[in-house]
């Protein structure tokens, strides 16, 4: 009975961890850790309930006394209203016209600290702040002031906040019903370092007397002591341990993604593999120095990680199927014979609605310097398009209202990409090669074109900032239009090439025909020898070809 109870508690803990988390991933890169001196943050919005589209709020002026209605980003629930700012800034996705970018991941934390009477949820907090703040420090002040005045509705949250000069991580959690506001701490990532967070609080001890690099709420420690979460000396206080204690899910489903990123950029991170596996609890550092400087394309590539070639690589066990899939279908945990098991949760995942890499460049005018590299659907199978921070007209393919999770749209980027992704999942090792080829061709062509586009935009900017913004908006929208056409062709190509489980032979990029002009006989590839061995191990002689006497 005790064993059964223990197993039930472990399983329940895992399931609660999964259900409470909105599983997203953020990378943060300081300006001296990048190849060109830009600051970078990345974000994947990973939710089965979220539709992939690009948000836009144009700059505006508002009359005194105007109120702003707040709706929870996750559910659309009306939470209340707050006074509107007299001046708001242009926001495209998660970046505003001043090259301020904000991302997030939900860590949940202690459930009793959620304030269901609060007005500001984490999503509204991000997008309201982007309309009001010009830089990272202003954003931290705006966000913490909004929750202090109007209450914080969401559970614990980690925020990535960056401008062209500084990159910050801020972690925040409410104080519970009847105690308006939040406790929080914000740490500046050193310019030559990188950081990450993925649904688990990561700030441990922090400097108490270094306002240039660390800001925190006055009661972040005293409140923890009052609630019985911490009893030690102030200098030893850990935000993460007090407000979001580790469990297996926090390690294996969350911190493992941070480890995978760190492990890709720093050769000494193998020492933390047991932490990523949920076997040990000695935490990784909040930030590390990469072995080499990282480019925007590097970060895009790292957002496509599935733990390949690490101890958490899961492409070669039975669950991967005959085509070495780095995906499993939800839920994350399952039980067999009263024992709880789990799937891996990599950085790239099928339920991503959209992701981005935000690039901020201090040496350029804002209108040209800030780029939101934005992609729809699974990061491993998306294309990142450059949306400049002054962008004024969302392309129809990514426009809010062009379809939704229950409404298919022929012109929607979300559905166009999902058609291809869901074709790839069932024959991954073969089909993903075709996807990567087209993905690389499109992104390479964009990378080659960007310098000339920006040079022309800067010339226009000298005469008219408005015209430069219009030019960049039109360029990006055209890139999206062309890219979507190529992606639809990719989907058609995959259907033709792999229809009915065989493979059409090709030559010089064309499907082959015989001497009489008819389609050449398809290749019956079957499965790998390794997979056949697994079948035989399970079935014995059931399928053995026997001699007929």
Secondary structure, DSSP 8 states (H G I E B T S, - for coil): -HHHHHHHHHHHHHHHHHHH----EEEEE-GGGBSSS-EEEEEEEE-TT------EE--EE--TT-EEEEE-TTT--EEEEEE--SEE--EETTEETTS-EEEEEEEE--GGG--TT-SB-HHHHHHHHHTT-SSHHHHHHHHHHHHHHH-B-S-EEEEEEE-SS-EEEEEEEE--TTS-SEEEEEEE--TT-EEEESSS----S--SS-TTTEEE-TTHHHHHHHHTS--S-GGG--HHHHHS---HHIIIIIIHHHHHHHHHH-TTGGGGHHHHTTS------SEE--SS-B-HHHHHHHTT---TTSTT--SSSGGGGGGT-S---S-SEEEETTEEEE----SS-TTEEEEEEEEE-TTS-HHHH-EEEEEES-GGG---EEEETT--S--GGG-TTS-BTTB--TT-HHHHHHHHHHHHHTTHHHHHHHHHHHHHHHHHHHHHHHHHHHHHHHHHHHH-HHHHHHHHHHHHHHHHHHHHHHHHHHHHHHHHHHGGG-B--EETTEE-B-TTSSB---B-----HHHHHHHHHHHTTTT------
